[in-house]
């Protein structure tokens, strides 16, 4: 049985960077296609709601300790490839889908970025979970929950919000 788990923001960032370093070994000299760049941008915007939120997440992932907003045009091929590996988009019934834990991971990263910059937390609508990102404290404060528990925890959280 394959059990999916959501990782902490730090774990996701480290994996994206690690995956990105493999890019030139896999396809040396070939840039990431505009189609894949558009797909990644579209999926991030779908999850985060706005370009500004996407810039904030990209800044948190790739700007080092500065945590500044970052436009997609500043991403390297390695960064695009790391994002593509993280999101792992696939087409099903004519629609693009992602890894099941991706929506929670991107929401946790968004929350962390907002918290570190000191902005107000906004509402982020996830495909099957409407939540205020601030309510993800349960996951944020207990990284063991992020990295070692199956998505059954997320199912329980969904039930709480339906009430």
N, C-alpha and C positions, 0 to 999 in steps of 0.2 A: 504494500500500500504506500502510495506517495503522499506524504503530508507536507503541505506548504506552510512556511512560516514567514512572518514579516520581520525584517531586520531593523535594527536601530538606525537612525540617520547617519551616524559615524560609520557603521558597517557598510551601508549602501554607498557612501562616498568613497570609502577605500576600495570597494569592489568595482565601482565605475572607473576609477583611476587605474586600477590593476588591469581591467579588461581593455581599457583604452591603450595601454602600453603594448598590447598584443597586436594592434591594428596593422602596423607596418610590417610585422612578420607574416601576417596572413595575406594581405593584399598590398605589397610594397608599391608606392608611387601612384596608387589609385585613390582619388578623393571619394568621400561619401556622396552618393547621388543626391541631387536636389529633391528627388522623390522621397528618399528616406529622411532627409532633413525636414521636409514638409510633414511627413507622417509623424515624426517625433514631436515637432512643434504643435501639431494639431492635437495629439494625444495629451501632451502636457497642458495645453490650453483647455481642453475638455475637462481635465481633472481639476485644474486650478482656477478656472473661470475667466481669467484675464491675462493679457500680455504682461502687465506689471507683476502679477503673482509669479508668472513663469520666469521673468527676469530675476526676481528675488530668489527663487529656488536655484536657478542656474548660477547666480552669484554665490550662494551658499556652497554649492557643490564644487565650483571651480576657481573662486577668487582667493583661495587661501584664507588667511586670518582676517582679511579686510571685510569680508561679507558684504560686498557691494552688489548692487543689481548688475546683471550682465545680459546684454542682448545676444540673441542667437548668432548674429553675424560675427561675433568674437570667438566662437567656439572653433577649436581645431578639429581635424578629422578624428584624432584620437578621442576627443571629448564626445563627438557625435557617436562614435562607435561604442564607447562606454555606455552612453545613454541608450543606444539601440539594444545592447546586451541586457541592460537593466529592465527596460520596458518589455522586451521580447514580444513585439506585436505579431499577431497572426490573424488571418482572415477566416471568419466563420460565418456562414449564411450571408455573405456579401458585406459583412461589417468587421472592422478591425477590433480586436480584443487584445488584452494584455495579460500578463501573469496575474493570478488572483490576488497576490499580496501587494501588487504595485499601487493600487489606490491608497491603501493604508500607509505604505512607505512614503509616498509623495506627500501625503497630508502631514505626516510626522516631520518631514524635512521642511515643509512650509511653515509649520508651527515653530520649529526650532529657529529658522531664519527670522521670523517675525519677532520672536522672543529676544534673540541676540541683538537685533537692530533697535528694539524698543518701540516697535509700531503697535498699533491696535490690532488685535486678532479679528480677522474677518470670517464670514461664513464661507465654507467651501462645500460645494455639493459634489458628493461622490456618486458614482453610478447607482449603487444600491444602499447608500448610507448617507442621510442628510445629517450633518453634524457641525457644531461649532468646533473649530480646530482646538480651541482651548479645552474642550471636554476630552481630548485625547491624553490628558495628564496621566491617566491610568497606565498607558503604554509608555509615555515619555519618561515617567519617573521610575519605572521598573523595566530596565532594558532586558532583564531576563525574559519578561513577557514578550518583548519585541522579537528576541532572537531565538527563543527556545520553545515557545508554546505554539501549538497548531492554530489554524484559523478558527477553530471552535470558539476561541475567546472572542474573536471578532463577531461571530454569530450571536453570542450572548450580548455583546454590545449593541448589535442591530436590534435585538429584541427589546432592550431597554428604551431605545429611541422610538420604537413603534408605539409604545404605551402613551 
